[in-house]
Amino acid sequence: MPYTQDLVEELNILVRYNLRTTQEGIKIHKTAPPEMCAAAHRLFEKGLISLDDGGYLTNLGLETAKQAQSVLDILKPI
């Protein structure tokens, strides 16, 4: 299954989190692009983040964000 644009937008939000601490969240402002707001809402519905406009990563969200960051690290240009 190829990545859809929705999944890419969700991954882009997950990799914005600071993975060195669980005490730091993010806020998606209402002025953000609609697709970013929608992606955050989907992550909330999936149980990956604590609020539909960001908040903190849940345990599942933290594991998913770690995997997303690993993929980016592997695929980044040399």
PyMOL commands that place a pseudoatom at each C-alpha (Angstrom):
pseudoatom trace, name=CA, resn=MET, resi=1, chain=A, elem=C, hetatm=0, pos=[0.000, 0.000, 0.000]
pseudoatom trace, name=CA, resn=PRO, resi=2, chain=A, elem=C, hetatm=0, pos=[1.586, 3.308, -1.040]
pseudoatom trace, name=CA, resn=TYR, resi=3, chain=A, elem=C, hetatm=0, pos=[1.560, 6.339, 1.237]
pseudoatom trace, name=CA, resn=THR, resi=4, chain=A, elem=C, hetatm=0, pos=[-1.452, 8.573, 0.729]
pseudoatom trace, name=CA, resn=GLN, resi=5, chain=A, elem=C, hetatm=0, pos=[-1.265, 12.332, 1.128]
pseudoatom trace, name=CA, resn=ASP, resi=6, chain=A, elem=C, hetatm=0, pos=[-3.258, 12.013, 4.366]
pseudoatom trace, name=CA, resn=LEU, resi=7, chain=A, elem=C, hetatm=0, pos=[-0.698, 9.589, 5.803]
pseudoatom trace, name=CA, resn=VAL, resi=8, chain=A, elem=C, hetatm=0, pos=[2.199, 11.824, 4.773]
pseudoatom trace, name=CA, resn=GLU, resi=9, chain=A, elem=C, hetatm=0, pos=[0.558, 14.776, 6.516]
pseudoatom trace, name=CA, resn=GLU, resi=10, chain=A, elem=C, hetatm=0, pos=[0.068, 12.689, 9.676]
pseudoatom trace, name=CA, resn=LEU, resi=11, chain=A, elem=C, hetatm=0, pos=[3.697, 11.540, 9.592]
pseudoatom trace, name=CA, resn=ASN, resi=12, chain=A, elem=C, hetatm=0, pos=[4.841, 15.143, 9.140]
pseudoatom trace, name=CA, resn=ILE, resi=13, chain=A, elem=C, hetatm=0, pos=[3.051, 16.066, 12.357]
pseudoatom trace, name=CA, resn=LEU, resi=14, chain=A, elem=C, hetatm=0, pos=[4.452, 13.105, 14.281]
pseudoatom trace, name=CA, resn=VAL, resi=15, chain=A, elem=C, hetatm=0, pos=[8.051, 13.933, 13.377]
pseudoatom trace, name=CA, resn=ARG, resi=16, chain=A, elem=C, hetatm=0, pos=[7.625, 17.452, 14.778]
pseudoatom trace, name=CA, resn=TYR, resi=17, chain=A, elem=C, hetatm=0, pos=[7.460, 16.093, 18.327]
pseudoatom trace, name=CA, resn=ASN, resi=18, chain=A, elem=C, hetatm=0, pos=[10.560, 16.142, 20.509]
pseudoatom trace, name=CA, resn=LEU, resi=19, chain=A, elem=C, hetatm=0, pos=[11.184, 12.447, 21.139]
pseudoatom trace, name=CA, resn=ARG, resi=20, chain=A, elem=C, hetatm=0, pos=[13.699, 13.091, 23.919]
pseudoatom trace, name=CA, resn=THR, resi=21, chain=A, elem=C, hetatm=0, pos=[10.933, 14.019, 26.367]
pseudoatom trace, name=CA, resn=THR, resi=22, chain=A, elem=C, hetatm=0, pos=[7.270, 13.208, 26.892]
pseudoatom trace, name=CA, resn=GLN, resi=23, chain=A, elem=C, hetatm=0, pos=[6.763, 16.546, 28.647]
pseudoatom trace, name=CA, resn=GLU, resi=24, chain=A, elem=C, hetatm=0, pos=[6.833, 18.623, 25.470]
pseudoatom trace, name=CA, resn=GLY, resi=25, chain=A, elem=C, hetatm=0, pos=[3.817, 18.795, 23.196]
pseudoatom trace, name=CA, resn=ILE, resi=26, chain=A, elem=C, hetatm=0, pos=[2.886, 20.773, 20.107]
pseudoatom trace, name=CA, resn=LYS, resi=27, chain=A, elem=C, hetatm=0, pos=[-0.002, 23.064, 19.194]
pseudoatom trace, name=CA, resn=ILE, resi=28, chain=A, elem=C, hetatm=0, pos=[-1.568, 23.183, 15.741]
pseudoatom trace, name=CA, resn=HIS, resi=29, chain=A, elem=C, hetatm=0, pos=[-3.045, 26.662, 15.518]
pseudoatom trace, name=CA, resn=LYS, resi=30, chain=A, elem=C, hetatm=0, pos=[-6.351, 27.362, 13.820]
pseudoatom trace, name=CA, resn=THR, resi=31, chain=A, elem=C, hetatm=0, pos=[-4.459, 29.442, 11.264]
pseudoatom trace, name=CA, resn=ALA, resi=32, chain=A, elem=C, hetatm=0, pos=[-2.504, 26.355, 10.138]
pseudoatom trace, name=CA, resn=PRO, resi=33, chain=A, elem=C, hetatm=0, pos=[-3.345, 24.904, 6.727]
pseudoatom trace, name=CA, resn=PRO, resi=34, chain=A, elem=C, hetatm=0, pos=[-6.629, 22.942, 6.803]
pseudoatom trace, name=CA, resn=GLU, resi=35, chain=A, elem=C, hetatm=0, pos=[-4.878, 19.713, 5.802]
pseudoatom trace, name=CA, resn=MET, resi=36, chain=A, elem=C, hetatm=0, pos=[-2.570, 20.005, 8.830]
pseudoatom trace, name=CA, resn=CYS, resi=37, chain=A, elem=C, hetatm=0, pos=[-5.527, 20.566, 11.157]
pseudoatom trace, name=CA, resn=ALA, resi=38, chain=A, elem=C, hetatm=0, pos=[-7.311, 17.587, 9.614]
pseudoatom trace, name=CA, resn=ALA, resi=39, chain=A, elem=C, hetatm=0, pos=[-4.204, 15.402, 10.004]
pseudoatom trace, name=CA, resn=ALA, resi=40, chain=A, elem=C, hetatm=0, pos=[-3.943, 16.317, 13.689]
pseudoatom trace, name=CA, resn=HIS, resi=41, chain=A, elem=C, hetatm=0, pos=[-7.603, 15.472, 14.163]
pseudoatom trace, name=CA, resn=ARG, resi=42, chain=A, elem=C, hetatm=0, pos=[-7.086, 12.053, 12.525]
pseudoatom trace, name=CA, resn=LEU, resi=43, chain=A, elem=C, hetatm=0, pos=[-4.079, 11.366, 14.780]
pseudoatom trace, name=CA, resn=PHE, resi=44, chain=A, elem=C, hetatm=0, pos=[-6.240, 12.224, 17.789]
pseudoatom trace, name=CA, resn=GLU, resi=45, chain=A, elem=C, hetatm=0, pos=[-9.005, 9.894, 16.578]
pseudoatom trace, name=CA, resn=LYS, resi=46, chain=A, elem=C, hetatm=0, pos=[-6.422, 7.121, 16.143]
pseudoatom trace, name=CA, resn=GLY, resi=47, chain=A, elem=C, hetatm=0, pos=[-5.248, 7.625, 19.720]
pseudoatom trace, name=CA, resn=LEU, resi=48, chain=A, elem=C, hetatm=0, pos=[-1.763, 8.864, 18.820]
pseudoatom trace, name=CA, resn=ILE, resi=49, chain=A, elem=C, hetatm=0, pos=[-2.014, 12.372, 20.292]
pseudoatom trace, name=CA, resn=SER, resi=50, chain=A, elem=C, hetatm=0, pos=[-3.829, 13.700, 23.341]
pseudoatom trace, name=CA, resn=LEU, resi=51, chain=A, elem=C, hetatm=0, pos=[-5.731, 16.597, 21.724]
pseudoatom trace, name=CA, resn=ASP, resi=52, chain=A, elem=C, hetatm=0, pos=[-7.217, 17.115, 18.285]
pseudoatom trace, name=CA, resn=ASP, resi=53, chain=A, elem=C, hetatm=0, pos=[-4.983, 20.149, 17.802]
pseudoatom trace, name=CA, resn=GLY, resi=54, chain=A, elem=C, hetatm=0, pos=[-1.745, 18.558, 18.984]
pseudoatom trace, name=CA, resn=GLY, resi=55, chain=A, elem=C, hetatm=0, pos=[-1.085, 18.152, 22.664]
pseudoatom trace, name=CA, resn=TYR, resi=56, chain=A, elem=C, hetatm=0, pos=[1.158, 15.315, 23.750]
pseudoatom trace, name=CA, resn=LEU, resi=57, chain=A, elem=C, hetatm=0, pos=[1.989, 11.979, 22.209]
pseudoatom trace, name=CA, resn=THR, resi=58, chain=A, elem=C, hetatm=0, pos=[0.238, 8.996, 23.726]
pseudoatom trace, name=CA, resn=ASN, resi=59, chain=A, elem=C, hetatm=0, pos=[2.263, 5.836, 24.350]
pseudoatom trace, name=CA, resn=LEU, resi=60, chain=A, elem=C, hetatm=0, pos=[1.182, 4.531, 20.946]
pseudoatom trace, name=CA, resn=GLY, resi=61, chain=A, elem=C, hetatm=0, pos=[1.940, 7.917, 19.406]
pseudoatom trace, name=CA, resn=LEU, resi=62, chain=A, elem=C, hetatm=0, pos=[5.433, 7.947, 20.888]
pseudoatom trace, name=CA, resn=GLU, resi=63, chain=A, elem=C, hetatm=0, pos=[6.226, 4.527, 19.426]
pseudoatom trace, name=CA, resn=THR, resi=64, chain=A, elem=C, hetatm=0, pos=[4.783, 5.565, 16.060]
pseudoatom trace, name=CA, resn=ALA, resi=65, chain=A, elem=C, hetatm=0, pos=[6.709, 8.852, 16.046]
pseudoatom trace, name=CA, resn=LYS, resi=66, chain=A, elem=C, hetatm=0, pos=[9.938, 6.968, 16.818]
pseudoatom trace, name=CA, resn=GLN, resi=67, chain=A, elem=C, hetatm=0, pos=[9.328, 4.666, 13.861]
pseudoatom trace, name=CA, resn=ALA, resi=68, chain=A, elem=C, hetatm=0, pos=[8.462, 7.610, 11.593]
pseudoatom trace, name=CA, resn=GLN, resi=69, chain=A, elem=C, hetatm=0, pos=[11.679, 9.372, 12.611]
pseudoatom trace, name=CA, resn=SER, resi=70, chain=A, elem=C, hetatm=0, pos=[13.669, 6.193, 11.976]
pseudoatom trace, name=CA, resn=VAL, resi=71, chain=A, elem=C, hetatm=0, pos=[12.292, 5.970, 8.452]
pseudoatom trace, name=CA, resn=LEU, resi=72, chain=A, elem=C, hetatm=0, pos=[13.269, 9.605, 7.821]
pseudoatom trace, name=CA, resn=ASP, resi=73, chain=A, elem=C, hetatm=0, pos=[16.758, 9.028, 9.205]
pseudoatom trace, name=CA, resn=ILE, resi=74, chain=A, elem=C, hetatm=0, pos=[17.257, 6.022, 6.923]
pseudoatom trace, name=CA, resn=LEU, resi=75, chain=A, elem=C, hetatm=0, pos=[15.908, 7.706, 3.798]
pseudoatom trace, name=CA, resn=LYS, resi=76, chain=A, elem=C, hetatm=0, pos=[17.394, 11.194, 4.211]
pseudoatom trace, name=CA, resn=PRO, resi=77, chain=A, elem=C, hetatm=0, pos=[19.809, 12.267, 1.490]
pseudoatom trace, name=CA, resn=ILE, resi=78, chain=A, elem=C, hetatm=0, pos=[23.447, 11.470, 2.115]
for i in range(1, 78): cmd.bond("trace and resi %d" % i, "trace and resi %d" % (i + 1))
show_as sticks, trace
zoom trace
